[in-house]
Amino acid sequence: MMPHQGLILRVDLSTGRISCEPVGEELRRKYLGGDGINSRLLWEHFLQVKPGIDPLGTDNVLIAGSGPLNGTPFGAGSKMQFTYKSPAYGIFGGTSSGGFFASQLRWAGYDHVVITGKAKHPVYLWIEDDNVEIKDAGHLRGMTADEANEAIRESLGDNEIETACIGQAGEHLVRFASIMVSCHRAAGRGGGGCVMGSKNLKAIAARGTKGICIHDPHGLLRLLDEYLPLTRGRADRQERMRFGTSEAFRRNQPLGFNTYRNGQGYLLPAEKLDRLDHDWYVNNMGLRATSCSAGCLFGCNHWHRIKGNESPAAAEYAGEWGTRPEYGAANPFGASCDVPDTPAVAHLTKMCNQYGMDTFEMGMGLSFLMELWERGIINEDDTSSLVGQPLSLEWGNYRALQELITATAMKQNKLGEILAEGVYRAALELGGLKDTNILKYASYGKGGATHEGAARGFPAMGLACAVASVGAHHGRGAGLRPGPSMKYFGKAKAGDPLSTALLGPAQVVAEILYAINNSVSICNFLTRQGEISIELLARALQVVTGMTLTEDELLIAGERVANLQKAFNSRLGLRRQHDSLCERWMNEPQVEGAAKGMKASNYLEAALDEYYRRHGWDERTALQTRNKMAELDMLDVAQVLEKEGALA
């Protein structure tokens, strides 16, 4: 029996009913926690309502989930998982964030929060140990995420409160609105903030004082004696602490993986790379590195203040402070929109965080418009009509980007409304207005989800963007590093970013490893795909919770989670043809870099065959089989799929 067995909190915003129940040991053993249990709760919810419901309707659900290592001294349990049917892509929706919210939620006694219905007016959910209230949020309406966070803390008189908030983008139902956790950490992908907005839910606020009972405290200390040197001794730790993910600019440059001018190129001109590089940020703007969450051993978050003399744009933002733009913001804004000015990129990123918007969709949507402008497909007559005034969209015009970010978050004008639909839908609508096919200039993969990565010349990224359960994304696994490749396949080839060797099988293993991480809710930067071993994670679960799982049982649990998310999408009608990439990634050869000449059509179909075979799914339809579901102890799921014609 586990000493700490957190609760599932259920809140119906339509009726005001609040209840809770224990997680249960069988559910924990099969799905671990975090993303895994969230996915099971989502599956069960959609057995009560039709899977084809409007994601913005009252029948959708928002599930917030922590993992069994969150809030403990283990030092890696930092992630909060959010799950829903995605309003951005219409499929399984899931995203994660760092921040301190997960720890406060667990210290209050709750592992998962299931929110259904819709409030009649703006509200926020207040969780303080055994006290749970639905409180009026009328005074928070129109606030940015960080303003709402501060207002909640002030009204409740406690600066230890942590929140998961939406900004104005969520209120205005921007399809890719994010959930901002602890003000500065974004649960960005798939439109979770839009789901909150559709429910009139401005925020979830948590404060816990109960703590967590550790099953074997001395065993945990002994494990930490083994684990801490592995983490602190890693060669990349100091680099990650100093530079965060922005170091990817320099690392990706020789490979040709930086997305320049909406993916027309993948090598940044040297002088522009220098102005976006991590060294420039640290030397000119950086203040200090911090941890984004309780107990993190890396501390890769970084704070800055703009003095005003660092760059041509800096004077406009003098005195502004914030957290470093990670690569997922700096690449779309800095490289794809060709704004080689780090203070400007930091400001654009902060705008998205305050409004609560995914920087992938926003940045790539703007660079898509800039390419249309460059090609003469749209001009000042179009912007005058769509914006209400002439607006020049030449590359690097960061002031125009600022205007369009606000227009999108607030849906101020027709172009803002179009951009608020996401890149794929925006391309369809603008193409209709211009009576021409402009979809070929849009970057997207499964579900119409955009991605800022180099999916053409990076086969593992291309396959991930085609098959990820949440739509195009690397956060559900994108190939293996050499160490895990050697462990699971006896060769390091799957760790070569330019190689197609073992592409399909490696993606399956990566998905399973990421599913474990997301379910235990630990940071992928700390585990590095098994370099902190699955065996060590199993031991951590045992000393923290008392739950004994072998390494093989953990791997099966991860595979079970991946299959449940797949089953959800199969109920929505997704088949092999939906595991696809956009025209640009499929058919336009990469023009430069180490991957010059490569395009996704060179490898995708063969990789999909390998991927389905490794998963034990039907190659023709990509549907799961009864044998595979029986192997994973998921025959109840198989019965639903079979009844609906979604089982091979």
C-alpha positions in Angstrom: 0.0 0.0 0.0 1.4 3.4 -0.9 1.7 5.9 1.9 0.7 8.8 -0.3 -2.2 8.1 -2.5 -3.3 11.5 -3.9 -6.8 12.4 -4.8 -8.6 13.1 -8.1 -10.5 16.3 -7.7 -13.6 16.7 -9.9 -15.2 20.1 -10.5 -18.3 20.7 -12.6 -18.4 24.4 -13.4 -22.0 24.1 -14.7 -23.5 22.8 -11.4 -20.8 23.9 -9.0 -20.5 20.3 -7.7 -17.1 19.4 -6.3 -16.0 15.9 -5.3 -12.9 13.8 -4.9 -11.8 10.2 -5.0 -8.5 8.4 -4.5 -6.3 7.6 -7.5 -6.3 3.9 -6.8 -3.3 1.6 -6.9 -4.3 -0.3 -10.1 -4.7 3.0 -12.0 -1.3 4.1 -10.7 0.4 0.8 -11.7 -1.1 0.8 -15.2 -0.7 4.5 -16.1 1.7 5.9 -13.5 0.4 9.4 -13.1 0.7 12.7 -15.0 0.1 12.3 -18.7 -0.8 8.6 -18.3 -3.6 8.9 -15.8 -4.8 12.1 -17.5 -5.1 10.2 -20.7 -7.1 7.4 -18.9 -9.4 10.0 -17.3 -9.9 11.7 -20.7 -10.7 8.3 -22.3 -13.3 7.6 -19.6 -14.9 11.0 -20.0 -15.3 10.5 -23.7 -17.1 7.2 -23.1 -19.8 9.4 -21.6 -19.9 12.0 -24.4 -19.4 11.6 -28.1 -15.7 11.9 -29.2 -16.8 14.2 -32.1 -18.0 17.0 -29.8 -16.9 20.6 -30.4 -13.8 21.1 -28.3 -15.1 24.6 -27.4 -18.4 23.2 -26.2 -19.4 22.3 -22.6 -18.8 18.6 -23.2 -15.0 19.0 -23.4 -13.0 18.4 -20.3 -9.8 19.9 -18.9 -7.6 17.6 -16.9 -4.6 18.9 -14.9 -2.3 16.2 -13.6 0.9 15.9 -11.6 3.2 12.8 -11.3 4.2 10.7 -8.3 7.6 12.4 -8.1 6.3 16.0 -8.2 6.8 17.9 -5.0 9.4 15.4 -3.6 13.1 15.7 -3.0 13.9 13.5 -6.0 14.8 16.7 -7.9 13.4 16.0 -11.3 9.6 15.9 -10.8 8.9 19.3 -12.2 6.3 19.0 -14.9 2.5 19.6 -14.9 0.4 17.9 -17.5 -2.8 19.3 -19.1 -5.1 17.1 -21.2 -8.2 17.8 -23.3 -9.6 17.5 -26.8 -7.6 20.1 -28.7 -9.5 23.1 -30.1 -6.4 23.8 -32.2 -6.2 20.5 -34.0 -9.4 18.6 -33.1 -7.5 15.5 -31.8 -6.0 14.4 -28.5 -4.7 17.5 -26.8 -1.9 17.4 -24.3 0.8 19.8 -23.1 3.1 20.2 -20.1 4.9 23.0 -18.3 7.4 23.6 -15.6 6.7 25.9 -12.7 5.8 25.4 -9.0 2.1 24.7 -9.5 2.4 20.9 -9.6 4.2 20.9 -6.2 1.6 23.1 -4.6 -1.2 21.0 -6.0 0.3 17.8 -4.6 1.1 19.4 -1.2 -2.6 20.2 -1.0 -3.4 16.5 -1.5 -4.4 16.3 -5.2 -2.7 14.6 -8.1 -5.3 15.3 -10.8 -8.0 17.9 -11.3 -10.9 17.1 -13.7 -12.9 20.1 -14.8 -16.1 19.8 -16.8 -19.0 22.0 -17.7 -19.0 25.8 -18.2 -19.4 28.6 -15.6 -22.0 31.2 -16.3 -19.5 34.0 -15.6 -15.7 34.2 -15.3 -14.4 32.2 -12.3 -11.2 30.7 -10.9 -10.7 27.5 -8.9 -9.1 28.0 -5.5 -7.6 24.9 -4.0 -6.2 25.2 -0.4 -5.7 21.8 1.2 -9.2 20.5 1.9 -10.9 23.7 1.0 -11.8 23.9 -2.7 -13.9 26.8 -4.0 -15.2 28.2 -7.3 -14.6 31.9 -6.9 -15.7 34.9 -9.0 -13.1 36.1 -11.5 -15.0 39.1 -13.0 -12.2 41.4 -11.7 -9.6 39.3 -13.5 -11.2 39.5 -16.9 -9.0 41.3 -19.4 -5.8 40.8 -17.3 -2.6 39.2 -18.6 -1.6 35.9 -17.1 1.0 37.5 -14.8 -1.4 40.3 -13.7 -4.1 37.7 -12.9 -1.5 35.7 -10.9 -0.6 38.7 -8.8 -4.2 39.8 -8.3 -5.1 36.3 -7.0 -2.2 36.3 -4.6 -3.0 39.8 -3.4 -6.7 39.0 -2.9 -6.0 35.8 -1.0 -3.1 37.3 0.9 -0.5 34.6 0.2 2.5 35.0 -2.1 3.2 31.2 -2.0 0.1 30.6 -4.1 0.9 29.1 -7.5 -1.5 29.5 -10.5 -2.2 28.1 -13.9 -3.7 31.1 -15.7 -4.9 32.2 -19.1 -4.4 35.7 -20.6 -6.6 37.6 -23.0 -5.9 35.0 -25.8 -7.7 32.3 -23.8 -10.6 34.6 -23.0 -11.0 35.4 -26.7 -10.8 31.7 -27.7 -7.6 31.9 -29.7 -7.3 28.3 -30.7 -3.7 28.0 -29.7 -4.0 29.9 -26.4 -1.7 28.5 -23.8 -2.0 27.9 -20.0 0.6 30.0 -18.2 2.0 28.3 -15.1 3.8 30.3 -12.4 3.4 33.3 -14.8 6.4 32.4 -17.0 6.1 28.7 -17.9 3.9 27.9 -20.8 1.8 24.8 -21.3 1.8 25.9 -24.8 0.7 23.4 -27.4 -2.8 22.4 -28.5 -5.0 25.2 -27.1 -5.4 24.3 -23.4 -5.9 28.0 -22.7 -8.6 28.1 -25.2 -10.4 25.2 -23.4 -10.1 27.2 -20.2 -11.5 30.3 -21.9 -14.4 28.3 -23.3 -15.3 27.2 -19.7 -15.1 30.8 -18.3 -12.2 29.5 -16.2 -9.5 32.2 -15.8 -7.2 30.3 -13.5 -6.6 27.4 -11.1 -4.8 28.6 -7.9 -3.3 26.1 -5.5 -1.7 26.3 -2.0 -0.8 23.2 -0.1 0.6 22.7 3.4 0.1 18.9 3.8 3.3 17.8 2.2 3.9 14.3 0.9 4.7 11.2 2.9 7.7 9.4 1.5 7.5 5.6 1.7 11.2 5.1 2.4 13.0 8.4 3.3 16.4 6.7 4.0 16.1 4.8 0.7 15.4 8.1 -1.1 18.5 9.7 0.4 20.6 6.7 -0.6 19.2 6.9 -4.1 20.0 10.6 -4.3 23.6 9.9 -3.3 23.7 7.8 -6.5 21.5 10.0 -8.7 22.9 13.5 -7.9 26.5 12.8 -9.2 25.0 11.4 -12.4 23.2 14.7 -13.0 25.7 17.1 -11.7 28.5 15.4 -13.5 26.8 15.6 -16.9 28.9 17.5 -19.5 25.9 19.4 -20.7 24.7 20.6 -17.3 26.7 23.8 -17.1 25.8 24.5 -20.7 22.1 24.0 -20.1 22.2 26.1 -16.9 24.0 28.9 -18.8 22.2 28.8 -22.1 19.0 26.8 -21.9 17.6 25.6 -25.2 18.9 28.7 -27.0 22.2 26.8 -27.5 20.4 24.9 -30.2 21.0 27.8 -32.7 24.8 27.1 -32.7 24.4 23.3 -32.5 21.8 23.2 -35.4 23.6 25.6 -37.7 26.1 23.1 -39.4 23.3 20.6 -39.7 21.0 23.1 -41.4 18.2 22.8 -38.8 17.5 26.5 -38.0 14.2 27.6 -39.7 15.2 30.7 -41.7 12.5 32.8 -43.3 9.6 30.4 -42.9 11.7 27.4 -43.8 12.8 28.7 -47.2 16.3 28.1 -45.8 17.8 26.5 -42.7 21.2 28.2 -42.4 21.3 31.6 -40.7 23.7 34.2 -42.1 26.6 34.3 -39.8 26.0 37.9 -38.6 22.4 37.1 -37.7 23.4 33.9 -35.9 25.8 35.9 -33.8 23.0 38.2 -32.7 20.6 35.4 -31.8 23.2 33.1 -30.2 23.1 32.1 -26.6 26.5 33.8 -25.9 25.0 37.2 -27.1 22.1 36.8 -24.7 24.2 35.8 -21.7 26.9 38.5 -22.3 24.5 41.4 -23.0 21.2 40.7 -21.2 21.4 37.8 -18.8 21.1 38.3 -15.1 21.0 34.9 -13.4 20.0 31.3 -13.9 17.3 29.8 -11.7 15.2 26.7 -11.4 11.7 26.9 -12.9 10.3 24.5 -10.4 10.7 22.9 -6.9 13.8 20.8 -6.5 15.1 21.0 -10.1 18.8 20.1 -10.3 19.5 22.0 -13.5 18.3 25.5 -13.1 18.1 26.2 -16.9 15.7 29.1 -16.5 17.3 32.5 -17.0 16.3 36.0 -16.1 17.2 39.2 -18.0 16.7 42.9 -18.1 17.0 45.0 -21.2 19.2 48.0 -20.6 18.3 49.8 -23.8 21.6 50.0 -25.6 22.2 46.3 -26.6 20.7 46.4 -30.1 18.9 48.6 -32.6 15.5 47.6 -31.0 16.6 47.6 -27.4 15.9 51.2 -26.7 12.2 50.6 -27.2 12.2 48.0 -24.4 14.6 49.6 -21.9 13.9 48.4 -18.4 11.8 45.4 -19.5 12.6 42.2 -17.7 11.6 38.6 -18.3 12.8 35.1 -18.8 15.0 34.0 -21.7 13.3 33.2 -25.0 13.8 29.5 -25.4 14.5 28.0 -28.8 10.8 27.3 -29.4 10.3 31.1 -29.4 13.6 32.4 -30.6 13.6 30.2 -33.7 10.1 31.2 -34.9 10.5 34.9 -34.2 14.3 35.4 -34.6 15.0 33.0 -37.4 11.8 32.3 -39.2 10.5 35.9 -39.1 14.1 37.1 -39.6 14.3 39.3 -36.5 18.0 39.0 -35.6 17.6 41.2 -32.5 17.5 39.3 -29.2 15.9 42.1 -27.2 13.1 42.3 -29.8 12.7 38.6 -29.8 12.6 38.6 -25.9 9.8 41.3 -26.1 7.8 39.3 -28.7 8.1 36.2 -26.5 7.0 38.1 -23.4 3.9 39.4 -25.3 2.9 35.8 -26.1 3.4 34.8 -22.5 1.4 37.6 -21.1 -1.4 37.1 -23.6 -1.1 33.4 -23.2 -0.3 32.1 -26.7 1.8 29.3 -28.2 5.0 30.8 -29.7 5.2 28.0 -32.3 1.8 28.8 -33.8 2.1 32.5 -33.4 5.7 32.8 -34.7 5.2 30.4 -37.6 1.9 32.1 -38.5 3.6 35.4 -38.8 6.6 34.1 -40.8 4.0 32.5 -43.1 2.5 35.9 -43.7 5.9 37.4 -44.3 6.7 34.9 -47.0 3.3 35.7 -48.7 4.3 39.4 -48.6 7.7 38.6 -50.1 6.1 36.7 -52.9 3.6 39.4 -53.6 0.6 37.3 -52.7 -0.5 39.8 -50.1 0.3 43.5 -50.1 -0.7 46.8 -48.4 -4.1 46.7 -50.0 -4.8 43.4 -48.2 -3.4 44.5 -44.9 -5.5 47.8 -45.2 -8.6 45.6 -45.7 -7.8 43.0 -43.1 -6.2 45.3 -40.4 -7.8 48.6 -41.1 -4.6 50.4 -42.0 -1.6 49.7 -44.2 0.9 47.3 -42.6 4.2 46.3 -44.1 5.2 42.7 -43.5 8.7 42.6 -44.9 11.2 40.3 -43.1 12.4 41.6 -39.8 9.6 44.2 -39.2 9.3 43.4 -35.5 6.9 46.4 -34.9 4.4 44.9 -37.4 4.8 41.6 -35.5 4.0 43.3 -32.2 0.8 44.7 -33.7 -0.3 41.4 -35.1 0.4 39.5 -31.9 -1.9 41.9 -30.1 -4.5 41.8 -32.9 -4.4 38.0 -32.6 -4.7 37.8 -28.9 -7.6 40.3 -28.8 -9.1 39.4 -32.1 -9.0 43.1 -32.9 -9.4 42.8 -36.7 -10.0 40.4 -39.5 -6.4 39.4 -39.8 -6.1 38.8 -36.1 -9.2 36.6 -36.2 -7.6 34.6 -39.1 -4.3 34.2 -37.3 -6.1 33.1 -34.2 -7.2 30.0 -36.0 -3.6 28.7 -36.3 -1.3 28.4 -39.4 -3.2 25.6 -41.2 -6.7 27.2 -40.9 -5.3 30.6 -41.6 -3.7 29.3 -44.8 -7.0 27.9 -46.0 -8.9 31.1 -45.2 -6.4 33.4 -46.8 -6.2 31.1 -49.8 -9.9 31.4 -50.2 -9.8 35.2 -49.9 -7.0 35.4 -52.5 -8.4 32.6 -54.7 -5.1 30.8 -54.8 -3.4 27.8 -53.1 -1.1 29.2 -50.5 -1.2 26.1 -48.3 2.1 25.0 -49.9 3.9 27.8 -48.0 2.5 26.8 -44.6 4.5 24.5 -42.2 2.4 21.9 -40.5 2.2 18.2 -39.8 -0.3 15.9 -38.2 -3.6 17.6 -37.2 -2.6 20.8 -39.1 -0.2 21.5 -36.2 2.7 23.7 -37.0 6.2 23.1 -35.8 9.3 25.3 -35.9 11.7 22.4 -36.4 13.5 21.2 -39.6 11.3 18.4 -40.5 12.7 17.8 -44.0 16.3 17.2 -43.3 15.9 15.8 -39.8 14.2 12.5 -40.4 13.4 11.8 -36.7 11.8 15.2 -36.4 9.8 14.6 -39.6 8.5 11.3 -38.4 7.6 12.7 -35.0 5.7 15.6 -36.6 3.7 13.0 -38.7 2.8 10.6 -35.9 2.7 12.4 -32.5 -0.6 11.9 -30.8 -1.0 15.7 -30.1 -0.2 16.8 -33.7 3.2 17.8 -35.0 5.5 18.0 -32.0 8.9 16.8 -30.8 7.7 16.6 -27.2 6.3 13.1 -27.6 9.6 11.7 -28.8 11.7 12.5 -31.8 14.3 9.8 -32.4 16.9 8.6 -29.9 20.3 9.7 -28.6 23.3 7.5 -29.2 23.2 6.0 -25.7 19.6 4.8 -25.7 20.0 3.7 -29.3 22.9 1.5 -28.3 20.9 0.1 -25.3 17.7 -0.8 -27.2 19.2 -1.7 -30.6 22.8 -2.5 -30.0 24.0 0.2 -32.3 24.2 4.0 -32.2 22.8 4.7 -35.7 19.4 5.9 -34.4 21.3 8.7 -32.7 22.5 10.2 -36.0 20.2 13.1 -36.7 20.7 12.8 -40.5 20.2 9.1 -40.7 17.1 7.1 -41.6 18.5 3.9 -40.1 16.1 2.4 -37.5 13.9 5.5 -37.9 10.5 3.8 -37.3 11.6 1.5 -34.4 13.6 4.3 -32.7 10.5 6.6 -32.8 8.5 3.9 -31.0 11.1 3.5 -28.3 11.3 7.3 -28.0 7.5 7.6 -27.6 7.6 5.0 -24.8 10.4 6.8 -23.0 8.7 10.2 -23.3 5.4 8.7 -22.1 7.1 7.4 -19.0 8.7 10.8 -18.4 5.5 12.7 -19.0 3.5 10.3 -16.7 6.0 10.3 -13.9 6.1 14.1 -14.8 9.9 14.5 -14.8 11.8 16.9 -17.0 13.2 15.4 -20.2 16.3 17.5 -19.9 17.2 15.6 -16.7 16.6 12.1 -18.0 18.0 12.5 -21.5 16.0 9.6 -22.9 17.2 7.0 -20.4 20.7 8.2 -19.7 19.2 8.5 -16.2 18.0 4.9 -16.5 14.5 3.5 -16.4 15.8 1.2 -13.7 16.7 4.2 -11.6 13.2 5.7 -12.1 11.7 2.4 -11.0 13.7 2.6 -7.8 12.7 6.2 -7.3 9.0 5.3 -7.6 9.5 2.5 -5.1 11.2 4.6 -2.4 8.9 7.5 -2.9 5.5 5.7 -3.2 6.1 2.1 -2.2 4.9 1.0 -5.7 7.2 -1.7 -7.0 7.6 -1.9 -10.8 10.3 -3.6 -12.8 12.0 -1.8 -15.7 10.0 -3.9 -18.1 6.8 -3.0 -16.3 7.6 0.7 -16.6 8.3 0.3 -20.3 4.9 -1.5 -20.7 3.2 1.3 -18.8 4.7 3.9 -21.2 3.6 1.8 -24.2 0.1 1.6 -22.7 -0.1 5.4 -22.4 1.0 5.9 -26.0 -1.5 3.3 -27.2 -4.4 4.9 -25.2 -3.7 8.3 -26.8 -3.6 6.5 -30.2 -6.9 4.9 -29.5 -8.5 8.3 -28.6 -7.5 9.6 -32.1 -8.6 6.4 -33.8 -12.1 7.0 -32.4 -12.0 10.4 -34.1 -11.4 8.7 -37.5 -7.6 9.1 -37.8 -5.9 6.6 -40.0 -2.6 6.2 -41.8 -3.3 9.0 -44.2 -3.5 11.4 -41.3 0.1 10.6 -40.3 1.3 13.1 -42.8 3.4 16.3 -43.4 2.8 19.5 -45.3 3.7 19.9 -49.0 6.8 22.0 -48.3 8.3 19.4 -46.0 7.3 16.5 -48.2 8.2 17.7 -51.6 10.6 20.7 -51.5 14.2 19.5 -51.1 16.2 21.2 -48.3 18.4 23.8 -50.1 21.4 24.0 -47.7 23.2 22.5 -44.8 24.3 18.9 -44.1 20.9 17.7 -45.2 20.9 19.5 -48.5 18.7 17.8 -51.0 16.7 15.8 -48.5 12.9 15.9 -48.3 10.4 14.0 -46.2 9.0 12.0 -49.2 12.4 10.3 -49.4 11.9 8.5 -46.1 8.4 9.0 -44.6 6.4 6.1 -46.1 9.1 3.5 -45.3 9.5 4.9 -41.8 5.8 4.7 -41.2 5.8 1.0 -42.2 8.6 0.3 -39.7 6.9 2.4 -37.1 3.6 0.6 -37.3 5.3 -2.8 -37.4 7.3 -2.0 -34.2 4.1 -0.9 -32.5 2.3 -4.0 -33.5 -0.3 -2.0 -35.5 -1.8 -2.7 -38.9 0.5 -1.2 -41.6 -2.3 -0.5 -44.1 -4.7 1.4 -41.8 -2.4 2.3 -38.9 -5.1 0.9 -36.6 -4.3 -1.1 -33.4 -4.8 -4.8 -33.3 -6.6 -6.9 -30.6 -3.4 -8.9 -30.0 -1.5 -5.8 -29.2 -4.2 -4.4 -26.9 -4.4 -7.8 -25.1 -0.6 -7.8 -24.7 -1.0 -4.4 -22.9 -4.0 -5.4 -20.8 -6.2 -3.0 -22.7 -9.0 -5.2 -24.0 -11.6 -2.8 -22.6 -10.2 -0.2 -24.9 -10.1 -2.7 -27.8 -13.8 -3.5 -27.3 -14.7 0.2 -27.7 -12.5 0.5 -30.8 -14.0 -2.7 -32.3 -17.5 -1.5 -31.7 -16.8 1.7 -33.6 -14.9 0.1 -36.5 -11.5 1.5 -35.3 -9.7 -1.8 -34.6 -7.8 -3.6 -37.3 
